[in-house]
Amino acid sequence: MTTDPATAPTSPPAKRVKTTNGDGTMTADQPQLLDTTVPARGKVLVSTDISIACPAGTYGRIAPRSGLASKNFIDTGAGVIDADYRGEVKVLLFNHAETDFEIKEGDRIAQLVLERIYTPDVVEVQELEESVRGAGGFGSTGSA
């Protein structure tokens, strides 16, 4: 039996996700789905229409693209994708510039990095062992 191409059901076009491998990490440039404006000194949550299943023992981390950060002051916000999450991956973008930033359909806006997770056994103790650093916080280890 043959199917008439004019009446055959069509599938949506495949999403193009560029992947690169290096030193055990995988990155996928996440393309922007629709034209979007990130307002000056503002933020926007960007849809990607991408869903992933991270392998067991890993999680996905949304990372900024260095060119967007250095040239346009665009950074990514919180972006952890747990291995059991199956929803759409969205990217929170922050614009640290004084002018709006325009994103066009197909622009690469972030990187998805798969990282291994180590979950240690947690043991509650009454007191922690002493260390050289102690409780010193921000700026306590010296100046740049």
The first five atom37 places (N, CA, C, CB, O) and aatype in JSON, in Angstrom:
{
  "aatype": [12, 16, 16, 3, 14, 0, 16, 0, 14, 16, 15, 14, 14, 0, 11, 1, 19, 11, 16, 16, 2, 7, 3, 7, 16, 12, 16, 0, 3, 5, 14, 5, 10, 10, 3, 16, 16, 19, 14, 0, 1, 7, 11, 19, 10, 19, 15, 16, 3, 9, 15, 9, 0, 4, 14, 0, 7, 16, 18, 7, 1, 9, 0, 14, 1, 15, 7, 10, 0, 15, 11, 2, 13, 9, 3, 16, 7, 0, 7, 19, 9, 3, 0, 3, 18, 1, 7, 6, 19, 11, 19, 10, 10, 13, 2, 8, 0, 6, 16, 3, 13, 6, 9, 11, 6, 7, 3, 1, 9, 0, 5, 10, 19, 10, 6, 1, 9, 18, 16, 14, 3, 19, 19, 6, 19, 5, 6, 10, 6, 6, 15, 19, 1, 7, 0, 7, 7, 13, 7, 15, 16, 7, 15, 0],
  "atom_mask": [
    [1, 1, 1, 1, 1],
    [1, 1, 1, 1, 1],
    [1, 1, 1, 1, 1],
    [1, 1, 1, 1, 1],
    [1, 1, 1, 1, 1],
    [1, 1, 1, 1, 1],
    [1, 1, 1, 1, 1],
    [1, 1, 1, 1, 1],
    [1, 1, 1, 1, 1],
    [1, 1, 1, 1, 1],
    [1, 1, 1, 1, 1],
    [1, 1, 1, 1, 1],
    [1, 1, 1, 1, 1],
    [1, 1, 1, 1, 1],
    [1, 1, 1, 1, 1],
    [1, 1, 1, 1, 1],
    [1, 1, 1, 1, 1],
    [1, 1, 1, 1, 1],
    [1, 1, 1, 1, 1],
    [1, 1, 1, 1, 1],
    [1, 1, 1, 1, 1],
    [1, 1, 1, 0, 1],
    [1, 1, 1, 1, 1],
    [1, 1, 1, 0, 1],
    [1, 1, 1, 1, 1],
    [1, 1, 1, 1, 1],
    [1, 1, 1, 1, 1],
    [1, 1, 1, 1, 1],
    [1, 1, 1, 1, 1],
    [1, 1, 1, 1, 1],
    [1, 1, 1, 1, 1],
    [1, 1, 1, 1, 1],
    [1, 1, 1, 1, 1],
    [1, 1, 1, 1, 1],
    [1, 1, 1, 1, 1],
    [1, 1, 1, 1, 1],
    [1, 1, 1, 1, 1],
    [1, 1, 1, 1, 1],
    [1, 1, 1, 1, 1],
    [1, 1, 1, 1, 1],
    [1, 1, 1, 1, 1],
    [1, 1, 1, 0, 1],
    [1, 1, 1, 1, 1],
    [1, 1, 1, 1, 1],
    [1, 1, 1, 1, 1],
    [1, 1, 1, 1, 1],
    [1, 1, 1, 1, 1],
    [1, 1, 1, 1, 1],
    [1, 1, 1, 1, 1],
    [1, 1, 1, 1, 1],
    [1, 1, 1, 1, 1],
    [1, 1, 1, 1, 1],
    [1, 1, 1, 1, 1],
    [1, 1, 1, 1, 1],
    [1, 1, 1, 1, 1],
    [1, 1, 1, 1, 1],
    [1, 1, 1, 0, 1],
    [1, 1, 1, 1, 1],
    [1, 1, 1, 1, 1],
    [1, 1, 1, 0, 1],
    [1, 1, 1, 1, 1],
    [1, 1, 1, 1, 1],
    [1, 1, 1, 1, 1],
    [1, 1, 1, 1, 1],
    [1, 1, 1, 1, 1],
    [1, 1, 1, 1, 1],
    [1, 1, 1, 0, 1],
    [1, 1, 1, 1, 1],
    [1, 1, 1, 1, 1],
    [1, 1, 1, 1, 1],
    [1, 1, 1, 1, 1],
    [1, 1, 1, 1, 1],
    [1, 1, 1, 1, 1],
    [1, 1, 1, 1, 1],
    [1, 1, 1, 1, 1],
    [1, 1, 1, 1, 1],
    [1, 1, 1, 0, 1],
    [1, 1, 1, 1, 1],
    [1, 1, 1, 0, 1],
    [1, 1, 1, 1, 1],
    [1, 1, 1, 1, 1],
    [1, 1, 1, 1, 1],
    [1, 1, 1, 1, 1],
    [1, 1, 1, 1, 1],
    [1, 1, 1, 1, 1],
    [1, 1, 1, 1, 1],
    [1, 1, 1, 0, 1],
    [1, 1, 1, 1, 1],
    [1, 1, 1, 1, 1],
    [1, 1, 1, 1, 1],
    [1, 1, 1, 1, 1],
    [1, 1, 1, 1, 1],
    [1, 1, 1, 1, 1],
    [1, 1, 1, 1, 1],
    [1, 1, 1, 1, 1],
    [1, 1, 1, 1, 1],
    [1, 1, 1, 1, 1],
    [1, 1, 1, 1, 1],
    [1, 1, 1, 1, 1],
    [1, 1, 1, 1, 1],
    [1, 1, 1, 1, 1],
    [1, 1, 1, 1, 1],
    [1, 1, 1, 1, 1],
    [1, 1, 1, 1, 1],
    [1, 1, 1, 1, 1],
    [1, 1, 1, 0, 1],
    [1, 1, 1, 1, 1],
    [1, 1, 1, 1, 1],
    [1, 1, 1, 1, 1],
    [1, 1, 1, 1, 1],
    [1, 1, 1, 1, 1],
    [1, 1, 1, 1, 1],
    [1, 1, 1, 1, 1],
    [1, 1, 1, 1, 1],
    [1, 1, 1, 1, 1],
    [1, 1, 1, 1, 1],
    [1, 1, 1, 1, 1],
    [1, 1, 1, 1, 1],
    [1, 1, 1, 1, 1],
    [1, 1, 1, 1, 1],
    [1, 1, 1, 1, 1],
    [1, 1, 1, 1, 1],
    [1, 1, 1, 1, 1],
    [1, 1, 1, 1, 1],
    [1, 1, 1, 1, 1],
    [1, 1, 1, 1, 1],
    [1, 1, 1, 1, 1],
    [1, 1, 1, 1, 1],
    [1, 1, 1, 1, 1],
    [1, 1, 1, 1, 1],
    [1, 1, 1, 1, 1],
    [1, 1, 1, 1, 1],
    [1, 1, 1, 1, 1],
    [1, 1, 1, 0, 1],
    [1, 1, 1, 1, 1],
    [1, 1, 1, 0, 1],
    [1, 1, 1, 0, 1],
    [1, 1, 1, 1, 1],
    [1, 1, 1, 0, 1],
    [1, 1, 1, 1, 1],
    [1, 1, 1, 1, 1],
    [1, 1, 1, 0, 1],
    [1, 1, 1, 1, 1],
    [1, 1, 1, 1, 1]
  ],
  "atom_positions": [
    [[0.84, -1.17, 0.0], [0.0, 0.0, 0.0], [0.89, 1.24, 0.0], [-0.96, 0.0, 1.22], [1.85, 1.32, 0.77]],
    [[0.58, 2.18, -0.85], [1.35, 3.42, -0.9], [0.52, 4.55, -0.35], [1.8, 3.73, -2.35], [-0.71, 4.53, -0.39]],
    [[1.21, 5.54, 0.16], [0.54, 6.7, 0.73], [0.77, 7.9, -0.17], [1.05, 6.99, 2.16], [1.89, 8.14, -0.62]],
    [[-0.29, 8.63, -0.43], [-0.19, 9.84, -1.23], [0.56, 10.89, -0.41], [-1.6, 10.36, -1.66], [0.09, 11.27, 0.66]],
    [[1.71, 11.38, -0.89], [2.48, 12.36, -0.12], [1.69, 13.62, 0.22], [3.7, 12.75, -0.89], [1.96, 14.26, 1.23]],
    [[0.72, 13.96, -0.6], [-0.05, 15.18, -0.35], [-0.96, 15.03, 0.87], [-0.89, 15.53, -1.57], [-1.29, 16.02, 1.51]],
    [[-1.36, 13.79, 1.18], [-2.27, 13.58, 2.31], [-1.61, 12.86, 3.46], [-3.48, 12.81, 1.86], [-2.25, 12.63, 4.49]],
    [[-0.35, 12.49, 3.32], [0.36, 11.77, 4.39], [0.56, 12.69, 5.58], [1.72, 11.22, 3.88], [0.82, 13.88, 5.42]],
    [[0.45, 12.13, 6.81], [0.7, 12.96, 7.98], [2.17, 13.4, 7.99], [0.35, 12.2, 9.28], [3.06, 12.66, 7.59]],
    [[2.39, 14.6, 8.46], [3.76, 15.09, 8.53], [4.18, 15.21, 9.98], [3.91, 16.46, 7.81], [3.37, 15.51, 10.85]],
    [[5.45, 14.97, 10.22], [5.96, 15.14, 11.58], [6.61, 16.51, 11.67], [6.98, 14.01, 11.96], [7.06, 17.06, 10.66]],
    [[6.65, 17.07, 12.89], [7.28, 18.38, 13.01], [8.76, 18.29, 12.68], [7.09, 18.95, 14.43], [9.36, 17.23, 12.85]],
    [[9.34, 19.37, 12.2], [10.77, 19.32, 11.89], [11.58, 19.03, 13.14], [11.23, 20.64, 11.25], [11.23, 19.46, 14.23]],
    [[12.67, 18.29, 12.96], [13.52, 17.95, 14.09], [14.19, 19.21, 14.63], [14.58, 16.91, 13.69], [14.56, 20.1, 13.87]],
    [[14.33, 19.25, 15.94], [15.03, 20.37, 16.56], [16.52, 20.17, 16.34], [14.7, 20.48, 18.08], [17.03, 19.06, 16.47]],
    [[17.2, 21.24, 16.02], [18.63, 21.15, 15.81], [19.33, 21.57, 17.1], [19.09, 22.03, 14.61], [19.24, 22.73, 17.5]],
    [[20.0, 20.64, 17.73], [20.75, 20.93, 18.94], [22.19, 20.55, 18.66], [20.18, 20.16, 20.18], [22.5, 19.38, 18.44]],
    [[23.06, 21.53, 18.69], [24.47, 21.31, 18.41], [25.14, 20.78, 19.67], [25.16, 22.62, 17.92], [25.01, 21.38, 20.74]],
    [[25.85, 19.68, 19.55], [26.55, 19.13, 20.71], [28.03, 19.09, 20.44], [26.03, 17.72, 21.04], [28.48, 18.92, 19.3]],
    [[28.79, 19.27, 21.49], [30.24, 19.16, 21.41], [30.72, 18.36, 22.59], [30.91, 20.57, 21.37], [30.12, 18.4, 23.66]],
    [[31.79, 17.63, 22.4], [32.36, 16.83, 23.49], [33.76, 17.32, 23.78], [32.36, 15.33, 23.14], [34.51, 17.66, 22.87]],
    [[34.11, 17.35, 25.03], [35.46, 17.73, 25.42], [35.64, 17.5, 26.9], [0.0, 0.0, 0.0], [34.85, 17.97, 27.72]],
    [[36.67, 16.79, 27.24], [37.02, 16.53, 28.64], [35.85, 15.95, 29.44], [37.48, 17.82, 29.3], [35.67, 16.3, 30.6]],
    [[35.06, 15.09, 28.84], [33.99, 14.43, 29.56], [32.73, 15.24, 29.73], [0.0, 0.0, 0.0], [31.8, 14.78, 30.39]],
    [[32.66, 16.44, 29.17], [31.44, 17.23, 29.28], [30.73, 17.29, 27.94], [31.74, 18.65, 29.79], [31.36, 17.17, 26.89]],
    [[29.45, 17.46, 27.98], [28.65, 17.61, 26.77], [27.96, 18.94, 26.88], [27.62, 16.42, 26.58], [27.34, 19.25, 27.9]],
    [[28.04, 19.73, 25.85], [27.29, 20.98, 25.83], [26.39, 20.99, 24.62], [28.24, 22.2, 25.83], [26.73, 20.47, 23.56]],
    [[25.25, 21.58, 24.79], [24.33, 21.77, 23.66], [23.94, 23.24, 23.67], [23.06, 20.83, 23.76], [23.39, 23.73, 24.65]],
    [[24.23, 23.92, 22.59], [23.8, 25.31, 22.49], [22.28, 25.31, 22.37], [24.47, 26.05, 21.28], [21.73, 24.66, 21.48]],
    [[21.62, 26.02, 23.24], [20.17, 26.04, 23.23], [19.69, 27.18, 22.36], [19.61, 26.15, 24.66], [19.88, 28.35, 22.69]],
    [[19.05, 26.84, 21.23], [18.58, 27.91, 20.35], [17.33, 28.58, 20.9], [18.3, 27.36, 18.96], [16.5, 27.94, 21.54]],
    [[17.21, 29.86, 20.65], [16.04, 30.62, 21.04], [14.9, 30.28, 20.1], [16.32, 32.15, 21.04], [15.1, 30.21, 18.88]],
    [[13.71, 30.08, 20.64], [12.56, 29.67, 19.85], [11.87, 30.85, 19.15], [11.58, 28.96, 20.74], [11.52, 30.74, 17.97]],
    [[11.67, 31.95, 19.85], [10.96, 33.1, 19.29], [11.74, 34.38, 19.57], [9.53, 33.2, 19.89], [12.56, 34.43, 20.48]],
    [[11.48, 35.41, 18.77], [12.1, 36.7, 19.04], [11.7, 37.17, 20.44], [11.68, 37.76, 17.97], [10.54, 37.08, 20.83]],
    [[12.67, 37.65, 21.19], [12.46, 38.06, 22.57], [13.33, 39.27, 22.88], [12.76, 36.9, 23.55], [14.42, 39.42, 22.32]],
    [[12.85, 40.13, 23.75], [13.65, 41.25, 24.24], [13.94, 41.04, 25.71], [12.92, 42.6, 24.0], [13.03, 40.8, 26.51]],
    [[15.22, 41.13, 26.07], [15.6, 41.11, 27.48], [15.79, 42.58, 27.85], [16.93, 40.24, 27.74], [16.72, 43.23, 27.37]],
    [[14.91, 43.12, 28.71], [14.97, 44.55, 29.0], [16.26, 44.94, 29.73], [13.77, 44.95, 29.83], [16.85, 44.14, 30.45]],
    [[16.67, 46.18, 29.52], [17.84, 46.7, 30.22], [17.67, 46.5, 31.72], [18.06, 48.2, 29.9], [16.62, 46.8, 32.28]],
    [[18.73, 45.99, 32.36], [18.72, 45.73, 33.8], [17.57, 44.83, 34.22], [18.64, 47.04, 34.57], [17.12, 44.87, 35.36]],
    [[17.08, 44.0, 33.28], [15.95, 43.13, 33.56], [16.26, 41.68, 33.31], [0.0, 0.0, 0.0], [17.41, 41.29, 33.12]],
    [[15.21, 40.89, 33.31], [15.35, 39.45, 33.1], [14.16, 38.95, 32.31], [15.47, 38.69, 34.45], [13.12, 39.6, 32.25]],
    [[14.34, 37.77, 31.7], [13.24, 37.13, 30.97], [13.45, 35.62, 31.02], [13.16, 37.65, 29.49], [14.58, 35.14, 30.95]],
    [[12.36, 34.89, 31.15], [12.4, 33.43, 31.12], [12.09, 33.0, 29.69], [11.39, 32.78, 32.15], [11.0, 33.25, 29.18]],
    [[13.06, 32.34, 29.05], [12.97, 32.02, 27.64], [12.6, 30.55, 27.44], [14.3, 32.33, 26.93], [13.23, 29.66, 28.02]],
    [[11.58, 30.3, 26.63], [11.2, 28.93, 26.27], [12.15, 28.42, 25.19], [9.72, 28.88, 25.77], [12.58, 29.18, 24.33]],
    [[12.46, 27.11, 25.24], [13.33, 26.52, 24.23], [12.63, 25.44, 23.42], [14.57, 25.94, 24.88], [13.1, 25.07, 22.34]],
    [[11.51, 24.92, 23.92], [10.81, 23.81, 23.29], [11.69, 22.56, 23.25], [10.37, 24.19, 21.87], [11.54, 21.71, 22.37]],
    [[12.6, 22.46, 24.21], [13.49, 21.29, 24.32], [13.2, 20.6, 25.65], [15.0, 21.7, 24.22], [13.11, 21.25, 26.69]],
    [[13.05, 19.28, 25.6], [12.97, 18.45, 26.81], [14.07, 17.42, 26.71], [11.56, 17.78, 26.96], [14.38, 16.93, 25.62]],
    [[14.67, 17.09, 27.84], [15.76, 16.11, 27.84], [15.56, 15.12, 28.97], [17.13, 16.81, 27.96], [14.81, 15.38, 29.91]],
    [[16.24, 14.0, 28.88], [16.32, 13.03, 29.96], [17.81, 12.87, 30.27], [15.64, 11.64, 29.58], [18.54, 12.24, 29.51]],
    [[18.24, 13.44, 31.38], [19.65, 13.32, 31.77], [19.91, 11.89, 32.23], [20.01, 14.34, 32.91], [19.08, 11.3, 32.91]],
    [[21.05, 11.33, 31.86], [21.39, 9.98, 32.31], [21.46, 9.92, 33.84], [22.72, 9.52, 31.7], [21.77, 10.92, 34.49]],
    [[21.18, 8.75, 34.39], [21.28, 8.56, 35.84], [22.68, 8.96, 36.31], [20.97, 7.09, 36.23], [23.68, 8.66, 35.64]],
    [[22.75, 9.62, 37.44], [24.03, 10.04, 37.98], [24.53, 11.36, 37.43], [0.0, 0.0, 0.0], [25.67, 11.75, 37.69]],
    [[23.69, 12.05, 36.64], [24.07, 13.35, 36.09], [22.93, 14.34, 36.3], [24.42, 13.23, 34.58], [21.82, 13.97, 36.68]],
    [[23.23, 15.59, 36.05], [22.2, 16.63, 35.98], [22.61, 17.59, 34.88], [22.02, 17.37, 37.37], [23.78, 17.63, 34.49]],
    [[21.67, 18.36, 34.39], [21.97, 19.36, 33.39], [22.12, 20.72, 34.06], [0.0, 0.0, 0.0], [21.36, 21.06, 34.97]],
    [[23.09, 21.48, 33.61], [23.29, 22.84, 34.13], [23.24, 23.81, 32.97], [24.65, 22.95, 34.91], [23.96, 23.65, 31.98]],
    [[22.4, 24.83, 33.08], [22.33, 25.87, 32.06], [23.46, 26.86, 32.35], [20.92, 26.59, 32.06], [23.53, 27.44, 33.43]],
    [[24.34, 27.03, 31.37], [25.5, 27.9, 31.54], [25.44, 29.04, 30.53], [26.82, 27.1, 31.38], [24.87, 28.89, 29.45]],
    [[26.04, 30.18, 30.87], [26.05, 31.3, 29.93], [26.98, 31.04, 28.76], [26.46, 32.58, 30.64], [27.91, 30.24, 28.86]],
    [[26.73, 31.7, 27.66], [27.65, 31.69, 26.52], [28.63, 32.84, 26.74], [26.88, 31.84, 25.13], [28.23, 33.97, 27.0]],
    [[29.9, 32.54, 26.63], [30.92, 33.53, 26.98], [30.82, 34.79, 26.12], [32.3, 32.92, 26.83], [31.04, 35.89, 26.62]],
    [[30.51, 34.64, 24.84], [30.4, 35.81, 23.97], [29.26, 36.73, 24.37], [0.0, 0.0, 0.0], [29.42, 37.95, 24.36]],
    [[28.11, 36.15, 24.72], [26.98, 36.98, 25.16], [27.32, 37.71, 26.45], [25.72, 36.12, 25.34], [26.96, 38.87, 26.64]],
    [[28.03, 37.02, 27.34], [28.39, 37.63, 28.62], [29.4, 38.75, 28.43], [28.95, 36.57, 29.57], [29.23, 39.84, 28.99]],
    [[30.45, 38.5, 27.66], [31.52, 39.5, 27.55], [31.16, 40.67, 26.64], [32.77, 38.84, 27.03], [31.6, 41.79, 26.89]],
    [[30.38, 40.44, 25.62], [30.06, 41.51, 24.67], [28.76, 42.24, 24.99], [29.98, 40.95, 23.27], [28.63, 43.43, 24.71]],
    [[27.79, 41.52, 25.57], [26.46, 42.1, 25.74], [25.95, 42.11, 27.18], [25.49, 41.35, 24.9], [24.83, 42.54, 27.43]],
    [[26.76, 41.64, 28.13], [26.38, 41.62, 29.55], [25.14, 40.75, 29.81], [26.12, 43.04, 30.03], [24.35, 41.04, 30.7]],
    [[24.99, 39.66, 29.02], [23.88, 38.73, 29.19], [24.38, 37.53, 29.98], [23.29, 38.3, 27.81], [25.39, 36.92, 29.62]],
    [[23.66, 37.19, 31.05], [24.05, 36.08, 31.92], [22.85, 35.16, 32.12], [24.59, 36.59, 33.29], [21.71, 35.57, 31.9]],
    [[23.11, 33.94, 32.54], [22.03, 33.0, 32.84], [21.82, 32.94, 34.34], [22.34, 31.6, 32.27], [22.75, 33.13, 35.12]],
    [[20.58, 32.66, 34.74], [20.25, 32.5, 36.15], [20.18, 31.03, 36.51], [0.0, 0.0, 0.0], [20.66, 30.17, 35.78]],
    [[19.57, 30.77, 37.64], [19.45, 29.41, 38.16], [18.98, 28.47, 37.05], [18.49, 29.35, 39.36], [18.0, 28.76, 36.37]],
    [[19.67, 27.38, 36.89], [19.31, 26.46, 35.82], [19.85, 25.08, 36.04], [0.0, 0.0, 0.0], [20.81, 24.67, 35.4]],
    [[19.23, 24.33, 36.95], [19.61, 22.95, 37.21], [18.47, 22.06, 36.73], [19.91, 22.7, 38.73], [17.31, 22.28, 37.08]],
    [[18.82, 21.06, 35.93], [17.83, 20.12, 35.4], [18.12, 18.76, 36.02], [17.86, 20.06, 33.84], [19.1, 18.12, 35.67]],
    [[17.26, 18.34, 36.92], [17.44, 17.05, 37.59], [17.2, 15.9, 36.61], [16.49, 16.92, 38.78], [16.5, 16.06, 35.61]],
    [[17.8, 14.75, 36.9], [17.7, 13.59, 36.01], [16.26, 13.12, 35.82], [18.54, 12.44, 36.56], [15.94, 12.56, 34.77]],
    [[15.4, 13.35, 36.79], [14.01, 12.88, 36.66], [13.06, 13.94, 36.11], [13.51, 12.41, 38.01], [11.86, 13.68, 36.01]],
    [[13.56, 15.12, 35.76], [12.71, 16.19, 35.21], [12.44, 15.91, 33.74], [13.38, 17.58, 35.39], [13.36, 15.59, 32.99]],
    [[11.19, 16.03, 33.33], [10.83, 15.76, 31.94], [10.12, 16.93, 31.26], [9.96, 14.54, 31.88], [9.62, 16.77, 30.14]],
    [[10.05, 18.05, 31.9], [9.39, 19.21, 31.31], [10.29, 19.96, 30.35], [0.0, 0.0, 0.0], [11.42, 19.56, 30.07]],
    [[9.77, 21.06, 29.84], [10.53, 21.9, 28.92], [11.68, 22.59, 29.65], [9.61, 22.95, 28.26], [11.52, 23.08, 30.76]],
    [[12.83, 22.61, 29.01], [13.98, 23.35, 29.53], [13.77, 24.82, 29.18], [15.34, 22.81, 28.94], [13.58, 25.18, 28.02]],
    [[13.81, 25.66, 30.2], [13.7, 27.1, 29.99], [14.98, 27.75, 30.48], [12.46, 27.7, 30.72], [15.69, 27.2, 31.33]],
    [[15.28, 28.91, 29.94], [16.52, 29.61, 30.28], [16.18, 30.98, 30.86], [17.44, 29.75, 29.03], [15.49, 31.78, 30.22]],
    [[16.66, 31.24, 32.07], [16.48, 32.53, 32.7], [17.67, 33.41, 32.32], [16.35, 32.39, 34.26], [18.81, 33.13, 32.69]],
    [[17.39, 34.48, 31.57], [18.44, 35.39, 31.12], [18.35, 36.71, 31.86], [18.35, 35.62, 29.6], [17.27, 37.27, 32.04]],
    [[19.51, 37.21, 32.29], [19.63, 38.51, 32.93], [20.4, 39.44, 32.01], [20.33, 38.4, 34.32], [21.42, 39.06, 31.44]],
    [[19.91, 40.66, 31.87], [20.59, 41.67, 31.07], [21.18, 42.7, 32.04], [19.61, 42.35, 30.04], [20.44, 43.46, 32.67]],
    [[22.5, 42.72, 32.16], [23.17, 43.65, 33.06], [23.54, 44.97, 32.37], [24.42, 43.01, 33.64], [24.19, 45.82, 32.98]],
    [[23.13, 45.13, 31.13], [23.44, 46.34, 30.36], [22.39, 47.42, 30.58], [23.55, 46.01, 28.85], [21.33, 47.17, 31.16]],
    [[22.7, 48.61, 30.12], [21.78, 49.75, 30.23], [20.82, 49.84, 29.05], [22.58, 51.05, 30.34], [19.96, 50.72, 29.01]],
    [[20.95, 48.93, 28.08], [20.08, 48.93, 26.9], [19.42, 47.56, 26.75], [20.87, 49.28, 25.62], [19.95, 46.55, 27.2]],
    [[18.25, 47.54, 26.12], [17.55, 46.29, 25.85], [18.42, 45.4, 24.96], [16.17, 46.54, 25.18], [19.23, 45.9, 24.17]],
    [[18.25, 44.08, 25.09], [18.98, 43.14, 24.25], [17.98, 42.32, 23.46], [19.9, 42.21, 25.11], [17.09, 41.68, 24.03]],
    [[18.11, 42.34, 22.14], [17.19, 41.63, 21.25], [17.74, 40.25, 20.93], [16.95, 42.44, 19.95], [18.9, 40.1, 20.54]],
    [[16.89, 39.24, 21.09], [17.23, 37.87, 20.71], [16.33, 37.5, 19.55], [17.08, 36.87, 21.91], [15.11, 37.65, 19.62]],
    [[16.93, 37.0, 18.49], [16.17, 36.6, 17.31], [16.01, 35.08, 17.29], [16.88, 37.08, 16.01], [16.82, 34.35, 17.85]],
    [[14.94, 34.63, 16.64], [14.68, 33.2, 16.51], [15.93, 32.5, 15.97], [13.46, 32.94, 15.58], [16.5, 32.92, 14.97]],
    [[16.34, 31.43, 16.65], [17.5, 30.66, 16.22], [18.81, 31.07, 16.88], [0.0, 0.0, 0.0], [19.8, 30.35, 16.76]],
    [[18.83, 32.22, 17.57], [20.06, 32.64, 18.27], [20.41, 31.64, 19.36], [19.89, 34.05, 18.87], [19.53, 31.09, 20.03]],
    [[21.7, 31.41, 19.54], [22.16, 30.54, 20.62], [22.27, 31.39, 21.88], [23.53, 29.86, 20.27], [23.0, 32.39, 21.91]],
    [[21.55, 30.99, 22.92], [21.41, 31.85, 24.1], [22.06, 31.28, 25.35], [19.98, 32.1, 24.37], [22.3, 32.03, 26.3]],
    [[22.34, 29.99, 25.39], [22.9, 29.37, 26.59], [23.53, 28.05, 26.19], [21.8, 29.17, 27.69], [23.4, 27.59, 25.06]],
    [[24.2, 27.45, 27.15], [24.77, 26.12, 26.94], [24.2, 25.18, 27.98], [26.32, 26.16, 27.01], [24.02, 25.55, 29.14]],
    [[23.93, 23.97, 27.57], [23.49, 22.92, 28.48], [24.68, 22.01, 28.72], [22.26, 22.13, 27.92], [25.21, 21.41, 27.78]],
    [[25.1, 21.91, 29.97], [26.25, 21.09, 30.33], [25.77, 19.95, 31.21], [27.36, 21.94, 31.04], [25.1, 20.19, 32.22]],
    [[26.1, 18.72, 30.85], [25.78, 17.58, 31.7], [26.95, 17.33, 32.64], [25.47, 16.3, 30.85], [28.09, 17.2, 32.2]],
    [[26.65, 17.27, 33.93], [27.69, 17.05, 34.93], [27.33, 15.86, 35.8], [27.88, 18.31, 35.8], [26.16, 15.59, 36.06]],
    [[28.36, 15.15, 36.23], [28.14, 14.01, 37.12], [27.81, 14.51, 38.53], [29.39, 13.08, 37.15], [28.26, 15.57, 38.95]],
    [[27.03, 13.71, 39.23], [26.65, 14.03, 40.61], [27.25, 12.98, 41.53], [25.1, 14.08, 40.77], [27.24, 11.78, 41.23]],
    [[27.77, 13.45, 42.65], [28.18, 12.54, 43.72], [27.35, 12.91, 44.93], [29.73, 12.63, 44.02], [27.42, 14.04, 45.41]],
    [[26.57, 11.98, 45.42], [25.74, 12.22, 46.59], [26.3, 11.42, 47.76], [24.25, 11.85, 46.32], [26.08, 10.21, 47.83]],
    [[27.02, 12.07, 48.66], [27.64, 11.34, 49.78], [26.6, 10.97, 50.83], [28.76, 12.17, 50.41], [25.51, 11.55, 50.88]],
    [[26.96, 10.02, 51.67], [26.14, 9.74, 52.84], [26.3, 10.91, 53.8], [26.55, 8.37, 53.52], [27.42, 11.38, 54.03]],
    [[25.22, 11.39, 54.36], [25.26, 12.52, 55.27], [25.22, 12.0, 56.7], [24.08, 13.51, 55.01], [24.37, 11.18, 57.05]],
    [[26.16, 12.48, 57.51], [26.24, 12.07, 58.91], [26.11, 13.31, 59.78], [27.58, 11.31, 59.2], [26.88, 14.26, 59.64]],
    [[25.14, 13.3, 60.68], [24.96, 14.43, 61.59], [25.94, 14.3, 62.75], [23.5, 14.5, 62.11], [26.07, 13.23, 63.34]],
    [[26.63, 15.41, 63.06], [27.59, 15.41, 64.18], [27.25, 16.58, 65.1], [29.07, 15.52, 63.66], [26.59, 17.53, 64.69]],
    [[27.71, 16.49, 66.33], [27.48, 17.56, 67.3], [28.43, 18.73, 67.07], [27.63, 17.03, 68.72], [28.09, 19.88, 67.34]],
    [[29.65, 18.42, 66.57], [30.67, 19.43, 66.38], [31.52, 19.08, 65.18], [31.55, 19.58, 67.64], [31.78, 17.9, 64.93]],
    [[31.94, 20.08, 64.43], [32.81, 19.85, 63.28], [34.26, 19.9, 63.7], [32.54, 20.87, 62.16], [34.62, 20.58, 64.66]],
    [[35.11, 19.17, 62.97], [36.55, 19.24, 63.22], [37.04, 20.64, 62.88], [37.31, 18.16, 62.4], [36.47, 21.3, 62.01]],
    [[38.08, 21.09, 63.56], [38.68, 22.4, 63.27], [39.4, 22.35, 61.93], [39.66, 22.82, 64.4], [39.87, 21.29, 61.51]],
    [[39.49, 23.5, 61.26], [40.27, 23.6, 60.04], [41.08, 24.89, 60.09], [39.34, 23.58, 58.78], [40.82, 25.75, 60.92]],
    [[42.07, 25.01, 59.22], [42.89, 26.21, 59.19], [42.03, 27.43, 58.89], [44.01, 26.08, 58.14], [42.21, 28.49, 59.5]],
    [[41.1, 27.3, 57.99], [40.25, 28.43, 57.6], [39.22, 28.76, 58.67], [39.55, 28.14, 56.28], [38.9, 29.93, 58.88]],
    [[38.7, 27.76, 59.32], [37.68, 28.0, 60.33], [36.38, 28.46, 59.71], [0.0, 0.0, 0.0], [35.96, 27.94, 58.68]],
    [[35.75, 29.44, 60.34], [34.46, 29.94, 59.87], [34.6, 31.18, 58.99], [33.56, 30.25, 61.05], [33.61, 31.86, 58.73]],
    [[35.82, 31.48, 58.54], [36.04, 32.66, 57.7], [35.22, 32.57, 56.43], [0.0, 0.0, 0.0], [35.26, 31.57, 55.72]],
    [[34.48, 33.62, 56.14], [33.61, 33.63, 54.97], [34.17, 34.47, 53.83], [0.0, 0.0, 0.0], [35.36, 34.4, 53.54]],
    [[33.32, 35.25, 53.21], [33.67, 36.04, 52.03], [34.89, 36.92, 52.31], [32.49, 36.92, 51.6], [34.92, 37.69, 53.27]],
    [[35.91, 36.78, 51.45], [37.1, 37.61, 51.56], [38.07, 37.2, 52.65], [0.0, 0.0, 0.0], [39.04, 37.92, 52.9]],
    [[37.83, 36.08, 53.31], [38.68, 35.7, 54.44], [39.99, 35.03, 54.05], [37.92, 34.79, 55.34], [40.87, 34.87, 54.89]],
    [[40.13, 34.64, 52.78], [41.35, 33.91, 52.4], [42.39, 34.82, 51.76], [41.01, 32.79, 51.44], [43.36, 34.33, 51.19]],
    [[42.21, 36.12, 51.84], [43.2, 37.04, 51.3], [42.63, 37.86, 50.17], [0.0, 0.0, 0.0], [41.48, 37.68, 49.76]],
    [[43.46, 38.77, 49.66], [43.01, 39.62, 48.56], [43.51, 39.07, 47.24], [43.49, 41.06, 48.75], [44.44, 38.26, 47.19]],
    [[42.88, 39.52, 46.16], [43.24, 39.06, 44.82], [44.63, 39.48, 44.53], [42.28, 39.59, 43.76], [45.15, 39.2, 43.45]]
  ]
}
